[in-house]
Amino acid sequence: MKASSHNFTANAHEALGDETLQRALVNVKVGFQKKRAAALPGVPEWEELRDQAKAIKDHTIAHLDYYLERFADQVEGRGGKVHFARTAQEANETILEICRSVGAETVTKGKSMVAEETGLNDFLEEHGIRPVETDLGEYIIQLRHESPSHIIAPAIHLTKGQVEKTFRENHTNLDPDRNLAEPISLVTEARLELRRKYFEAGVGITGANFLVAETGSTIIVTNEGNGDLTQMLPRVHVVLASIEKIVPTLEDSASLLRLLARSATGQEYSSYTTFSTGPKRPGDLDGPDQFHVVLLDNGRSSMLGTEFQDMLRCIRCAACMNHCPVYQAVGGHAYGWVYPGPMGAVLTPMLIGVEEAGNLPNASSFCGRCESVCPMKIPLPKMMRHWREREFERHLAPSALRTGLKLWGLLARRPRLYHFAMDIAAWGLGLLGKGRGRFVSLPLASGWTSVRDLPAPEGSSFHAQYARRKSP
């Protein structure tokens, strides 16, 4: 996927002016925030569960090499094959080789953000293999030649009318006068169109929510059942997952699963929680003949031991973006790459470089909601500040911003000068705004006043008032 994260400001302005997108984004609050809030009272031990999950992932990350080796041994001991890929290119080439080894011309795919990260679909198409997305949201955006705008609801940026138009343009083999007015008719049509694809595919590719070192199992959670059909019907099942998805035991995965669905969609558990452990065994009625796991690093190991290591705890529930006021205003495409929202603002600069994605850590109000709802207690605002520091150190921030921060730093290190400047500013702005109460435009503050009024100061600065009231 080609990144446009460097163009975030322009992307955001375009998104704010897109009336259709703004209508669609209302679903974030209704479909995710409210459902999560309704689900949590049923788990009185929620905070204890968060602490337990954090400890599980911290322990795993601290011993990542051991658990990856144990996972690989367990998979191969059960007849599977593990492939380690340092880069996205290596992962794609490994999967292409597997597909060619069985003569696959079509592959079915479950939803996988890691596959978006590697650009797997485009890569396979360039080499003559047709990938078919089977998750409903992914299927819709594949027909539209778009990228996901959300990590668990890829088509949340679309309205029902846009989906209907897309189906009519692509399903030309069906009756043009058919009724697609109701959501159930759209779902039924997608199901019928996809059903035959499962039987045509030589390879099924899924992601993984968790990888269990104890048993060599991979776990996916879905609400549509497409993941099960994708991995059970083709002759070959390929799991593409990043290395931090590993957990030590089945019991650990159960603890994390209790957090995942509630944080993501407000469900106790997703409709389908599927464990896959190796290929079909003698006597099994279904399942693949071959089972492959492609483990992707792609920059994750370089996060170990750094201030960004905590990001490796992320379980991709999307709670942070569901509660982020910036994401709710501009949607996912404005972020310009695979991972949007607060988690993307931290992860994307690590994976594609702060030079390309330095705008993203600045796309935050620092309200802290992302950290407060994160089931893994990831300090997202703190890590975004670290990226801002690196951006500033490398002179990647605009010169006007650097100059302003240096001027502020000059004042902040000199309390008397700072207080004097604030008193002058409060007095001057108060005088200019006298009788109006607010400014609709102001030199050097157009970034604020272009979208909201600036209240005029009333009286002296806070520090001056505090000093007066503190005095005996």
C-alpha positions, 0 to 999 in steps of 0.5 A, spaced: 500 500 500 502 506 497 503 511 503 500 518 503 501 519 511 506 525 509 499 529 506 495 528 512 493 535 513 490 535 506 487 529 507 484 531 513 481 537 510 478 533 504 475 528 509 472 534 513 469 537 507 466 530 505 459 530 507 458 522 505 464 520 509 461 525 515 454 521 515 458 514 515 462 516 521 456 517 525 456 509 526 463 509 530 460 512 536 453 508 535 456 501 533 462 501 537 463 506 543 456 505 546 456 498 545 463 497 549 460 502 554 454 497 555 458 491 555 463 493 561 459 493 567 458 485 566 465 484 567 466 487 574 473 485 574 475 488 568 481 492 571 484 486 574 483 483 567 487 489 563 493 488 568 493 480 567 493 481 560 498 487 560 503 482 564 502 476 559 504 480 553 510 484 557 512 477 559 512 474 552 515 480 549 521 480 554 522 472 552 519 473 544 525 469 541 523 463 546 516 463 545 517 464 537 522 458 537 517 454 541 511 456 537 515 454 530 517 447 534 510 445 535 507 447 528 512 443 525 511 437 530 504 437 528 505 437 520 505 444 519 511 449 516 513 456 519 516 461 515 520 467 518 520 473 514 524 479 515 520 484 510 514 485 507 517 483 500 520 476 503 513 474 506 509 476 499 515 472 496 514 466 501 506 466 500 507 466 492 512 460 492 506 456 496 501 458 491 505 456 485 507 449 488 500 447 488 498 451 482 493 455 485 490 461 480 485 463 485 486 464 493 481 466 498 483 471 504 480 472 511 481 479 513 488 481 515 491 488 516 498 484 516 496 483 508 495 490 507 501 492 510 505 487 505 501 489 499 499 482 498 493 482 494 497 487 489 503 482 489 499 476 487 495 479 482 502 482 479 504 474 479 497 472 475 494 469 482 487 472 483 486 474 491 478 474 493 477 477 500 471 474 503 470 478 509 464 483 507 467 489 508 474 487 505 470 484 499 466 491 498 472 495 498 476 490 494 470 491 489 471 499 489 479 498 489 480 502 496 484 500 502 480 499 509 479 505 513 478 501 520 482 495 522 476 491 524 470 495 520 474 496 513 468 499 510 465 503 515 467 510 511 461 507 506 454 508 506 448 503 504 447 507 498 454 507 496 455 499 497 448 498 493 451 502 487 458 498 488 454 491 487 450 493 481 456 496 478 460 489 479 455 484 479 452 485 472 450 477 472 444 479 476 437 482 475 438 489 474 431 490 477 433 486 483 431 490 490 437 492 494 434 497 499 435 493 505 442 491 508 440 483 509 439 483 501 446 486 500 449 481 505 445 475 501 448 477 495 455 478 497 454 471 500 451 468 494 457 471 490 462 469 494 460 462 496 463 459 489 469 462 490 471 458 496 471 452 492 475 455 486 481 457 491 487 452 491 489 456 497 486 460 503 490 465 507 488 468 514 491 472 519 491 471 526 489 474 532 493 470 537 499 465 536 499 460 541 506 457 543 504 452 547 500 448 542 502 451 535 495 453 534 493 460 531 486 463 533 482 468 529 475 471 531 470 473 526 463 475 526 461 472 519 464 465 519 468 467 512 475 465 516 473 458 517 471 457 510 477 460 507 482 456 512 478 449 511 476 448 504 482 449 500 488 444 500 492 449 503 491 454 509 496 460 510 497 464 516 500 471 515 501 474 522 506 479 525 511 476 531 508 480 536 501 476 536 504 470 540 502 468 547 505 463 551 499 458 553 491 457 551 489 459 558 493 466 556 489 466 550 483 466 553 484 471 558 486 476 552 480 474 548 475 476 554 478 483 552 478 483 545 471 482 543 468 487 548 473 492 547 472 492 539 465 491 538 462 490 545 460 483 544 462 478 550 465 473 544 465 474 537 461 469 533 466 465 531 473 463 535 477 458 531 483 455 533 487 451 527 493 446 529 496 443 523 494 440 517 488 435 516 490 429 520 488 422 518 480 421 520 479 428 519 473 430 515 475 436 513 481 441 513 487 443 509 492 438 506 498 443 508 498 448 513 503 454 513 505 460 518 508 466 515 511 470 521 513 477 519 518 482 523 518 488 518 521 492 523 517 490 530 524 487 533 527 494 532 522 496 537 524 491 542 528 495 548 526 502 546 520 507 548 516 504 543 516 497 545 509 497 549 506 498 542 507 490 541 502 489 546 497 491 541 491 486 540 488 490 534 481 491 538 481 498 535 478 501 541 483 507 541 481 509 534 473 508 536 474 513 542 479 518 538 476 525 536 480 526 531 479 519 527 471 520 528 472 527 525 476 525 519 476 517 518 481 512 517 484 514 510 486 521 512 492 517 516 495 515 509 497 508 510 494 501 513 493 503 521 489 509 522 488 512 529 492 513 535 495 506 534 497 508 527 500 514 529 505 510 534 506 504 529 506 507 522 512 512 523 516 505 526 514 501 520 515 506 514 519 512 517 518 518 521 520 522 515 513 519 511 509 519 517 511 524 522 504 528 521 501 522 525 503 523 532 501 531 531 494 528 529 492 528 537 488 532 542 492 528 547 485 528 551 488 521 553 481 517 551 485 512 547 490 510 553 484 510 558 480 505 553 486 501 551 485 494 554 492 493 554 494 499 557 498 502 552 501 509 553 499 511 546 499 519 548 506 518 551 509 514 545 506 520 540 510 525 544 516 521 543 515 521 536 514 529 536 521 529 539 524 525 534 521 529 529 523 536 532 530 533 533 531 531 526 528 538 523 522 535 520 517 539 523 515 546 519 520 551 521 515 556 523 513 550 528 520 549 530 521 557 531 515 557 535 517 552 540 524 555 541 521 561 543 516 558 548 522 554 551 526 561 551 520 564 555 519 557 559 526 557 562 525 564 564 519 565 569 519 572 570 520 573 563 514 568 561 510 571 566 511 578 564 510 576 556 503 573 559 501 579 562 502 583 556 499 578 552 493 577 556 492 585 557 493 586 549 488 581 547 483 583 552 483 590 550 483 588 542 477 584 544 473 588 549 466 589 547 466 583 542 468 577 547 471 573 542 476 573 535 473 570 529 480 572 526 487 573 529 494 574 526 498 568 527 492 564 530 489 562 523 489 555 524 485 556 530 480 561 528 479 558 521 475 553 524 473 556 531 472 563 535 478 564 540 475 567 546 478 574 548 482 574 555 478 577 561 483 580 566 490 578 568 493 571 566 492 565 571 499 566 574 497 573 576 491 571 579 493 565 582 499 569 585 494 575 588 490 570 591 495 566 594 498 572 598 496 573 605 
